[in-house]
Amino acid sequence: MRKVLIRPLITEKMTELTEREVKYGFVVDINANKVEIAKAIESKFEVDVVSVNTIRHKGKKKTQFTKKGRFTGRTPKFKKAIITLKEGQTIDIFGEA
């Protein structure tokens, strides 16, 4: 079994979305589908998932100029999932007691 959830998304935009609505963001495995993501969230955090929205980000091309010349590469591609929970439920991402 592969690891579906990689890490939570902790950005200003996601924090605002979590406070306003009952939505959380996670970086997930690139090959994971919505059903697998929902099952992983429900089993790990013991909550009820209402919906899962996924977004695939392709890596950006980056160029860096150094003393030895030009270096070209790409940032990694990744997939993120926005999870909507049942009203009144929360996920404790930071592990606060």
VENLINFEN-V684051 format. One record per residue. N is the residue number from 0. RES is the residue in one small letter. SS is DSSP state (H for helix, E for strand, L for the rest). PSI is psi as a letter, one per 40 degrees, with the letter a starting at -180 (* if undefined). OMEGA is omega in whole degrees, -180 to 180 (999 if undefined). Layout:
((N,RES,SS,PSI,OMEGA) (N,RES,SS,PSI,OMEGA))
This chain:
((0,m,L,h,-179) (1,r,L,i,180) (2,k,L,h,-177) (3,v,L,d,-179) (4,l,E,h,-180) (5,i,E,d,179) (6,r,E,i,175) (7,p,E,i,175) (8,l,L,h,180) (9,i,L,g,178) (10,t,L,i,178) (11,e,H,d,-178) (12,k,H,d,-180) (13,m,H,d,178) (14,t,H,d,178) (15,e,H,d,179) (16,l,H,d,179) (17,t,H,d,180) (18,e,H,d,-177) (19,r,H,d,-179) (20,e,L,a,-180) (21,v,L,g,-177) (22,k,E,i,180) (23,y,E,i,-179) (24,g,E,i,178) (25,f,E,i,168) (26,v,E,h,-175) (27,v,E,i,177) (28,d,L,i,-175) (29,i,L,d,-178) (30,n,L,e,-178) (31,a,L,h,176) (32,n,L,i,-173) (33,k,H,d,-179) (34,v,H,d,179) (35,e,H,d,180) (36,i,H,d,-180) (37,a,H,d,179) (38,k,H,d,180) (39,a,H,d,179) (40,i,H,d,-178) (41,e,H,d,-179) (42,s,H,d,-177) (43,k,H,d,-173) (44,f,H,e,179) (45,e,L,f,177) (46,v,L,i,178) (47,d,L,h,-179) (48,v,E,h,178) (49,v,E,d,180) (50,s,E,i,178) (51,v,E,h,174) (52,n,E,h,-178) (53,t,E,i,179) (54,i,E,h,177) (55,r,E,h,177) (56,h,E,h,175) (57,k,L,i,-177) (58,g,L,i,178) (59,k,L,i,176) (60,k,E,h,-178) (61,k,E,i,177) (62,t,E,h,-180) (63,q,E,h,178) (64,f,E,h,-180) (65,t,E,i,178) (66,k,L,d,-178) (67,k,L,e,179) (68,g,E,a,-176) (69,r,E,h,179) (70,f,E,h,-178) (71,t,E,h,179) (72,g,E,a,179) (73,r,E,i,171) (74,t,L,i,-176) (75,p,L,i,174) (76,k,L,i,180) (77,f,E,i,180) (78,k,E,h,177) (79,k,E,i,-179) (80,a,E,h,175) (81,i,E,h,-175) (82,i,E,h,174) (83,t,E,h,-179) (84,l,E,i,175) (85,k,L,i,-177) (86,e,L,h,178) (87,g,L,e,179) (88,q,L,i,179) (89,t,L,i,174) (90,i,L,h,179) (91,d,L,g,-177) (92,i,L,d,-174) (93,f,L,e,178) (94,g,L,f,179) (95,e,L,i,-178) (96,a,L,*,999))
